[in-house]
Amino acid sequence: MKKYLSILFIGVAGFVSAQQISLNSQYLFNEMLVNPGAAGSKDFVPIQLSFRKQWVNFPGSPTTQALSAHGEVGKNMGFGGTVFNDVAGPSRRTGLNTNAAYHLQLDRRGDHQLGLGLGLSLTQHLIDVNMLTTYLPDDPAVLRGYNNQFVPDANVGVFYHFKDKGFAGLSAYNLVELRRDLYDFGNPFYNPLVRTYYFLGGYEFELSPSFDLKTTALVQMIETFTTQFDVTALATYKKVLWLGVSYRHLDAVAFMAGAQAGPVRFGYSYDYTLSDIGNYSSGSHEVFLELQLSTKKSGNNTPWLKRNRIFSPKTK
């Protein structure tokens, strides 16, 4: 019985609170996941596949898969999208986010740019009553709980970036905040998609010709007055190997590692849970695999091409 109660708790709480938007420890490798203004901000086209298993060994723990890509589609214009599937116990969210951004050049060289982004989303919410066991047999709230709905919404973001060194942005998700009875429980059980705000910022410091230190921060605020923040430090060796650590306030410490080989980038993180749920789980695992496609604009600015440059001394 405790197992099924745990599944129900995770599934419902996942939508009512922070899990309305999937958690991601390696957000610094894909800023577009939390800010539509970042679409098209790279000199290449990143195609990223990610997988996250949260709270391993805990019944009904969240599992998330996502596929995203973005790039420049015209002069100063960027476009991208994400397809995602988020499962937590008996509940599931599957959907698509599409983002478009216009990048204003703030100086003549184009080193400083400001991305103004707008995103549209379509999400399917589903609950599987076959996974639930209730205290009362034939509970009508559960028997009528199988509801399959598509919910549209909108997102907006402002994203400033300086070359490939620094960035900062503000964004808001679930702007429409539709009041839908996602689970068909009746009027008393309406579940609005709560508006969520993000602040994202970071800077990469060059410590030596071989080593860089990237520091980032992410603050998430939900209109239910729930606030959470992450701070991350990542050490990189010749832009091909990295190790890092992240702290999520009152929730977890994440350890990160990754590497890049040519146009392929791979990253892994392990979250050590600090909250009480850590007594019943084995932490969280997250991996991503990214393919970076060069463009005409990128030239030698593409990360893996930078390392392969050959410099010849000038001859008189």
C-alpha positions, 0 to 999 in steps of 0.5 A: 500500500505504501508503494502505491501511496508514494506513486500517487504522491509523486505523480500529483505533486509533480504537476502541482509544484515545481515539476510542472516544468522538468528539472535539469541539472545541466541547464548551462549546456542548453540555455534555451531550455529555460529561456526562449531568447537563447534560440539561435544564440550559438555560432553552430546548430546544437542538436541535443538528446537528454535523459534524466532519472530522478530519485533512483529506487524511489517508486514512481520517481520522475523520468524525463527525456528531451530532444532539442535543437536551435540555430540561426534561420535568418539575419539576426533571427533564431529558431528552435524547439524541444520535444519532451516526455516527463513521467512521474508515477501515474502522470505523464506530460508529453509536448512540444515547445517552439521558440523564436528569437530576434537578436539585437546587436548592441555594438558594431562588432556584434560581441554583445547581443540581446535576444528577444524570444517568444515560445509557444507550447502544446502539452498533453497531460495524462494520468493512468488510473490503472497504476493507482490503488485507493483506500475506497474501492471504486473511488469516483475521483479515480475512476473519472481521473483518466483525462487526455488533454492538450494544453496550449501555452506561451513563454517569453524571454530576454537573453543577453550574451557576450561572445561565448563568455558571458550570458544573463537572461530573464524568462517567464513560462506558462504565461496563459496559465489556463485553468484546465481540469487536467485530471477530470476530477470535477470543478473542485480539482482544477489544476492551473498551470502556474506561471514560472519565472527564471533568472539565468546568468553565467561567465567563463573565466580564462585561468590559463591557455589550457584551463577555464572556469565557468560559473553559472546561477539559476533562480526559479520562482513559481507564483505559488511563492516557491523559490529555488536556486542553483549555483554551478562551477565548472572547470574545463581543460582545453575545452574538451574535458570538464568537471564541475559541481552544483548546489541546488538550495535545500535539495541536492549537490550535483557532480558533473563530468563530460567531454567533447570529441569533434562535433560531439559533446557528452555530459553526465551528472549525479545528484546527491539528494540532501532532502529527506527523500534521499533516505529512500532513493539513490540520487538522480542521474542525468546524461546528454548527447549533443551534435554540433553542426557547423554553419557558414557563419560559424567558420572557425568559431565552432568549438571543435574547429577552434582547437584545430587551427594551425597558425603560421608565422608571417613571412616578410 
